[in-house]
Amino acid sequence: MTNKNTKEIAVKCSGLKKTYGKGISAVQALRGIDLEVPAGQLMMIVGPSGSGKTTLISVIAGILDQSEGSCSVFEHDFKKMNIGQKTRFRGETIGFVFQAFNLIPTLTAAENTAIPLLIFGSKWNDAIGQAGEILKKIGFDDRMVNSFPQDLSGGQQQRVAIARAMVHNPRLIVCDEPTSALDHETGRTIMELLRNITLQHNRALIVVTHDSRIFEFADKIARMDDGRIIGLFNSVEEMNNKHNPDNK
């Protein structure tokens, strides 16, 4: 019998390894990751460039296959799915915010945002309506909603990418540097929206970031280096004290 006080585990990684290439040219990007993210939690992953952060979230989101170990999302293992099952599960359950935005230049902001809804059968007008609503929640007016990516600033394009990841109400949202092109105020607005969605609907949010301004939004912070998690912290203060013990 399940304990009602026990939170559902959204993501569980055990002994996760990822190697690129073979032989003498092989590069180990992940070197045995053990990580659990409960539903209702915002997990931030931090560390230097090249430490394996983007590779880790790409495996978690089913974009990359691991070389060894296991990784499940709400108890579903991508390794046990065929291509069609994986595509549907990922489309229904996971929202991914790419650092490069990956917007389609011939579609408006609303149309780009609506893509996940359209893929899984929503009617055009319904999907565009939902997309417009979520874009307005993050600061877009009617003109911006109907603008093409080339007519938007980098920060505005990033907000479209974030809206697209949230529009289909996924249970897991994975973000790669979601505030990197945003000013401080807009970054906080986005993080507050993401956090509220996560907590209110018992979802999970994983954020890779170098932006120390948003660390305060995390429930847990995982610090990576050289393909490993070298620390798991309850707050930025705890992390800073661990790495700078002389700070009082």
Buried (B, 14 or more C-beta within 10 A) or exposed (E): EEEEEEBEBBBBBEBBBBBEEEEEEEEBBBBBBEBBBBBBBBBBBBBEEBBBBBBBBBBBBBBBEBBEBBBBBBEBEBEEBEEEEBEEBBBBBBBBBBBEBEBEEEBBBBBBBBBBBBBEEBEEEEBBBBBBBBBBBBBBEEEBBBBBBEEBEEBBBBBBBBBBBBBBBBBBBBBBBBBBBBEEEBBBBBBEBBBEBBBEEBBBBBBBBEBEEBBEBBBBBBBBBBBBBEBBBEBBEEBBBEEEEEEE
